[in-house]
Amino acid sequence: MLETGSIAPPFTLTADDGSQVSLADFGGRKVILYFYPKADTPGCTKQACAIRDAYPRIEAGDAVVIGISPDPPAKLAKFRQKHDLPFILLSDPEHEVAEAYGAWGEKQAYGKTYEGIIRSHFAIDEQGRLTEQELKVKPETTAELAFRLIQV
């Protein structure tokens, strides 16, 4: 697990619009980074829509939101459009970034154990340092976590 106060692992991933997005693109701004398992599933939709609904308040805190999943960019684009999501969605198909943040690991569902995305939130300050992290978050609490993480 990453330590609070450490420099956030850098990354460059493909966005839902096909562009390349790097964490370094947001230097000098607060970043709310969240990992979710699969676009357009009930829990991930609930999580994304909660952040969407809270986005004006998050923006008022001078923060940017980045959602990351293993989904391909085309699926992310459909998800973003369908739910009118105002923030960036990035594709991490090899789960390298998720692993770097500790958001990839063993999960259980329906009696089976498998590897996958662990629903997580990370707050990164203007200097690129982790200020807080939460693993195994619930979709229902995601917006409140974002508020706490950016302290708005």
N, C-alpha and C positions, 0 to 999 in steps of 0.2 A: 504494500500500500504506500502511496505517496505521502510525504510528510507535509503538513501545513507549513507554509513559509518557503517551501522549495520552489524553484522555477518550474512552471508548468511544462510538460513535455511538448516540444514543438511538433507541428504537423502541417501537411499540405494534403488536401483531399479534394475530390471532385464534388461540386455542388449540384443541386437539382437542375440548375440551368446549364450545366456542362462546364462552367468555369472552374478554375483552380482557386481554392481558398486556403490561406495559411493562417495559423494563429497569429503570426507576426504582423498580418495585415491590420490587426486591431490594437497594436501597441499604443499605450496611453489611454486606453478605455477599459472599463470593467467588462468581463466576459462571463456570461452564464453558459456553461457547457453542459449539455445533458445527453446521456446515452439512452437509447430506447431500442427494444428488440426488433420490432417489425412495423413498418408503416401501415396504417389503415386497419389495424386490429383494434378491438375495443379498448384495451388499456392504453395503448399508444395514442389512439385518437383522443381519449379523455385527457391524457397528459398534454398533448400538443394544443388542444383547444383551451385548456386551463391557462397555459402560457400565452396563447393568442389573446384571450380575454383580459389578461393582466398586462399585456405588452405596453400599453400607454404608460402605465405606472413604472414598468421596468425601464422604458426609454427615458422617463423623467429622471431616473437614477443614473443616467448617462451610461447605460449598459447595453451590450449587444447580446443576443441569444443565438447559440449555435446548437442545433440538434444533430446527433450522429447516430446512424444505424448501418447495418451491413447491406441494406437494400441498394439496388442499382439506381443511378440518377433518374432514369425515366420513371421509376415507381415513386421516387421521392417527389418528382415534379407533379405527378397526379395527386399525391397526398396533399401537397402544399396547396394546389389549386382547389381541390375539392373542399378543403376546410379553411381556405382563405388565410393561410398562415403567413404572418408578416416577417418571419425570421428565416435565417439560413438553415438549410438541411444539407448535410454532407453524407457521402457514401464511403463506408469503411469496409469493403467487401472481404478483405483479408484480416479484418479485426485487429490490425496492428496498433492503431491509435487506442482502441478500446483496451487492448492488453497493456499498453504503456500507462494508461490511467487506472488500471485495476478494475475496469468495467467489463471484463470478459472472464468467465469462470464457470464452475460447475453449477448447474441448476437442476431442479427436479420438477416434473409435471406428469400427472397421470401415472405415477409409479415408475417413471423412467428417469434416469440420470443422463444428462448431456451437457455439452459445453455451449455457452451462448452469452449474449449481452446481459449484463446485470444492470437493471434500470438505476441510473446514477445521476447525480448533479455535482458539478464542480464550480466554484467561484474563483475567478482569476482577477487579480487587481491590475491597476494601470501599469505596474512594473513587471507584469508577467508572472507574479507569484501566486501560488494557491493560497487562498484565504480560508477556504472551507471546502469540505467534501462530504458527500453522503452517498453511501451505497445502499442498494435494495430499497429505494424510495417507492412510495405508493403513488400511482397516477393522481389520486384525489388531492394529494398534498403538494403537488409539484409547484404550483404558483406561489404558495406561501413560503416554500423553501427558497424560491428565487428571490422573494422579497427579503428574507432573512439573510441570504447569502450576499446580496448587494447592499443590504441595510438601508432600504428606502421606506 
